């Protein structure tokens, strides 16, 4: 960020990573700055507890344990995450899919059907069939958005960074850096981010590659989903939840993602190693990004 005065930094462990909040503290007394940062962390904690895979009684566990025909009442924040996930699934023609399918047969069975759940009046979720749901990425981005909005509401300029998913508030500028250690690219600079958000994800490794490179990451959940080549995808967009979700869309179907990137005012980068050389492809364009001349 470009500071106009003293910077206050605080970090806490949430969302499976270390969340750092930095705030410009020139305009307010220090106690007000600390109270505003505490309020931003409270937003992070709330989303964490609502959508945690480990905590008992969470909205996430309700969703995964529900049976067809059940109607669940969830927190308004959970409903907002679900609504965004459903909209992006529709807009991306399934390239972004919050459902997990552990076999091609399962993917084929659900691809032509409606989503496993739908939102009814406000906070009510109707379950159409039992399914495993993965909301980790979009929920992490949403939590960052909530914290950033809280800082802004308290009159602070600052940055919220949750393990690389970040969002800046007014008058801030952050370097866009992506770590590509697994494809021997090191730290890559993409430019600078204005007031907006940034997220990056890595695809799952192909089976024929070294298994040490494999791990949790992007996979293709559409009908006949294929193993994706090893790559890192980064997206800059106005919100962190959208940026995180769009990394999946770009990895799965970059050609089809272009229109969605434009509608979302987003820029994407695909980084892959080809013949020992790190290659980068840029898609879309956004007013919040200043791209490196190189």
C-alpha positions in Angstrom: 0.0 0.0 0.0 1.1 3.6 -0.4 1.0 4.9 3.2 0.0 8.4 4.2 1.0 7.9 7.8 1.9 5.2 10.3 0.9 1.6 9.4 -0.5 -0.7 12.0 -0.1 -4.5 11.3 -1.9 -7.3 13.0 -2.1 -11.0 12.2 -4.2 -13.9 13.4 -4.6 -17.6 12.4 -7.9 -18.0 10.5 -9.2 -19.7 7.4 -6.5 -22.3 7.5 -3.8 -19.7 7.0 -2.3 -16.5 8.6 -4.5 -13.5 8.0 -2.7 -10.1 8.1 -4.5 -6.8 8.3 -2.6 -3.6 7.6 -4.2 -0.2 8.2 -3.1 3.3 7.6 -3.4 5.0 11.1 -2.9 8.7 10.4 -6.5 9.9 10.6 -7.8 8.3 13.7 -6.6 7.8 17.3 -4.7 4.5 17.8 -7.4 3.0 19.9 -10.0 3.6 17.2 -7.6 2.0 14.6 -7.2 -1.1 16.9 -11.0 -1.3 17.4 -11.5 -1.2 13.6 -8.9 -3.9 13.1 -10.6 -6.0 15.8 -13.9 -5.6 14.0 -12.4 -6.7 10.7 -10.9 -9.8 12.4 -14.4 -10.5 13.9 -15.8 -10.7 10.3 -13.1 -13.2 9.4 -13.8 -15.3 12.5 -17.5 -15.3 11.8 -17.2 -16.7 8.3 -14.6 -19.2 9.5 -16.9 -20.6 12.1 -19.9 -20.7 9.8 -18.2 -22.6 7.0 -15.5 -24.6 8.8 -15.2 -28.3 8.0 -13.9 -29.1 11.5 -16.2 -27.1 13.9 -19.4 -28.8 15.1 -22.8 -27.3 14.2 -21.5 -25.1 11.3 -23.6 -24.2 8.3 -21.2 -26.2 6.2 -21.8 -29.4 8.1 -25.5 -28.9 7.9 -25.3 -28.6 4.1 -23.1 -31.7 3.7 -25.2 -33.8 6.0 -28.6 -32.8 4.8 -30.8 -35.2 2.7 -32.9 -34.5 -0.3 -36.0 -32.6 0.6 -34.5 -30.9 3.7 -35.0 -27.2 4.1 -32.2 -25.5 6.1 -32.1 -22.1 7.7 -28.5 -20.7 7.5 -26.8 -17.5 8.5 -27.2 -14.6 6.1 -23.5 -14.7 5.3 -23.6 -18.3 4.4 -26.6 -17.6 2.1 -24.6 -14.9 0.4 -21.7 -17.3 -0.3 -24.1 -19.9 -1.6 -25.9 -17.4 -3.8 -22.6 -16.2 -5.3 -21.4 -19.8 -5.9 -24.7 -20.7 -7.6 -24.5 -17.6 -9.8 -20.9 -18.3 -10.8 -21.7 -21.9 -11.6 -24.4 -20.8 -13.9 -22.4 -17.9 -15.5 -19.4 -20.2 -16.1 -21.5 -23.1 -17.5 -20.1 -25.4 -14.7 -16.5 -24.4 -15.0 -16.8 -23.2 -11.4 -18.6 -25.8 -9.4 -18.9 -25.9 -5.6 -19.8 -29.6 -5.7 -17.1 -32.3 -5.3 -17.4 -35.4 -7.5 -15.1 -38.2 -6.6 -15.6 -40.1 -9.8 -16.4 -39.4 -13.5 -19.7 -41.2 -13.1 -20.7 -38.9 -10.3 -19.7 -35.9 -12.3 -21.8 -37.1 -15.3 -24.8 -37.8 -13.0 -25.0 -34.3 -11.6 -23.8 -32.2 -14.6 -27.1 -32.2 -16.4 -29.2 -31.9 -13.2 -29.9 -28.8 -11.1 -27.5 -27.9 -8.3 -27.7 -30.0 -5.2 -29.3 -27.1 -3.4 -31.1 -23.8 -4.1 -31.8 -20.7 -2.1 -35.4 -19.9 -1.3 -36.6 -17.0 0.8 -33.6 -15.1 2.1 -31.7 -17.6 4.3 -33.5 -20.8 3.5 -31.7 -23.5 1.5 -33.6 -26.3 -0.1 -31.6 -29.5 -0.6 -32.4 -31.4 -3.8 -29.9 -34.2 -3.3 -27.0 -35.1 -1.0 -23.7 -33.8 -2.1 -20.2 -33.0 -0.9 -19.7 -29.2 -1.2 -16.4 -27.4 -1.4 -16.8 -23.7 -0.5 -13.2 -23.2 0.9 -11.9 -20.8 -1.7 -14.9 -18.7 -2.3 -15.6 -18.5 1.4 -12.0 -17.4 2.1 -12.4 -14.7 -0.5 -15.7 -13.7 0.9 -14.3 -13.4 4.5 -11.5 -11.1 3.1 -14.2 -9.0 1.4 -16.1 -8.7 4.7 -13.0 -7.7 6.6 -12.0 -5.1 4.0 -15.5 -3.6 3.9 -15.4 -3.4 7.7 -12.1 -1.4 7.5 -13.6 0.9 5.0 -16.8 1.4 7.1 -14.5 2.5 10.0 -12.8 5.1 7.7 -9.6 3.2 7.3 -7.5 2.5 4.2 -5.7 -0.8 4.4 -5.1 -4.3 3.1 -6.4 -7.7 4.2 -4.2 -10.6 3.1 -5.3 -14.3 3.8 -2.5 -16.4 2.5 -2.3 -14.6 -0.8 -6.0 -13.9 -1.2 -6.0 -10.1 -0.7 -8.1 -7.0 -1.0 -7.2 -3.4 -0.7 -9.3 -0.4 0.2 -9.3 3.1 -1.1 -6.0 4.8 -2.0 -4.0 1.6 -1.7 -1.6 0.0 -4.2 -0.2 -3.5 -3.7 2.4 -5.4 -5.8 0.9 -8.5 -7.5 3.3 -11.3 -6.7 2.8 -15.0 -7.4 5.0 -17.8 -6.1 5.5 -20.5 -8.6 8.0 -22.7 -6.7 6.4 -26.0 -7.9 7.0 -25.1 -11.5 10.4 -23.7 -10.8 9.4 -20.1 -11.6 10.2 -18.5 -8.3 8.4 -15.3 -7.4 6.7 -13.6 -10.4 5.7 -10.0 -10.5 2.5 -9.3 -12.5 2.1 -5.5 -11.8 0.2 -3.5 -9.2 -3.3 -3.7 -7.8 -5.3 -0.6 -7.1 -8.4 -0.7 -5.0 -9.6 -4.2 -5.5 -8.8 -7.9 -4.9 -6.4 -10.6 -6.0 -6.3 -14.4 -5.6 -4.2 -17.3 -7.0 -4.7 -21.1 -7.2 -2.7 -24.0 -8.4 -4.1 -26.9 -10.5 -3.8 -30.5 -9.4 -0.8 -32.2 -11.0 -1.2 -34.6 -13.8 -0.8 -38.2 -12.8 2.3 -38.7 -14.9 4.1 -35.9 -13.1 6.0 -36.3 -9.8 3.5 -37.1 -7.2 5.2 -34.6 -4.8 3.7 -31.8 -6.9 0.2 -33.1 -6.4 -2.1 -31.7 -3.8 -5.3 -29.8 -3.2 -6.0 -27.3 -5.9 -8.0 -26.7 -9.0 -9.7 -29.6 -10.8 -12.2 -30.0 -13.6 -15.6 -30.9 -12.2 -17.6 -30.9 -15.4 -18.8 -34.0 -17.2 -15.8 -36.0 -18.3 -13.6 -33.8 -16.2 -10.0 -34.2 -17.2 -6.7 -33.9 -15.2 -5.4 -30.4 -15.7 -1.8 -29.6 -16.5 0.2 -28.2 -13.7 -0.3 -24.4 -13.7 -0.8 -21.4 -11.4 -3.7 -19.1 -12.2 -4.0 -15.6 -10.7 -7.0 -13.2 -11.0 -7.5 -9.6 -10.1 -11.1 -8.5 -9.7 -13.2 -6.0 -7.7 -14.0 -8.6 -5.0 -11.8 -11.4 -3.5 -14.6 -14.0 -3.5 -15.1 -13.5 -7.3 -11.3 -13.4 -7.9 -10.9 -16.7 -6.1 -13.7 -18.4 -8.0 -12.5 -17.1 -11.3 -9.1 -18.8 -10.9 -11.0 -22.1 -11.2 -12.9 -21.0 -14.3 -9.8 -19.8 -16.0 -7.9 -23.0 -15.3 -10.7 -25.2 -16.5 -11.7 -23.3 -19.6 -9.6 -20.2 -20.4 -11.3 -19.6 -23.7 -14.8 -19.5 -22.3 -13.6 -17.5 -19.3 -12.7 -14.4 -21.3 -16.3 -13.1 -21.5 -16.9 -13.7 -17.8 -13.7 -11.9 -16.9 -14.8 -8.9 -18.9 -18.2 -8.9 -17.3 -16.5 -9.1 -13.9 -14.0 -6.4 -14.7 -11.2 -8.9 -14.0 -7.7 -9.8 -15.3 -6.3 -13.3 -15.2 -2.8 -14.8 -15.7 -2.0 -18.4 -16.4 1.6 -19.4 -15.6 3.0 -22.7 -16.9 6.4 -24.3 -17.4 6.9 -25.4 -21.0 10.2 -27.0 -22.0 11.8 -25.7 -18.9 10.7 -22.1 -19.5 8.0 -20.3 -17.4 5.3 -19.0 -19.8 2.7 -16.5 -18.9 -0.6 -15.8 -20.6 -2.9 -12.8 -19.7 -6.6 -12.8 -20.2 -9.1 -10.0 -19.8 -8.4 -6.5 -18.5 -9.4 -4.4 -15.5 -9.0 -0.8 -14.5 -7.8 -1.8 -11.1 -4.6 -3.4 -12.4 -1.4 -1.7 -13.7 0.4 -4.4 -15.6 4.2 -4.6 -15.6 5.7 -3.3 -18.8 7.9 -6.4 -19.0 
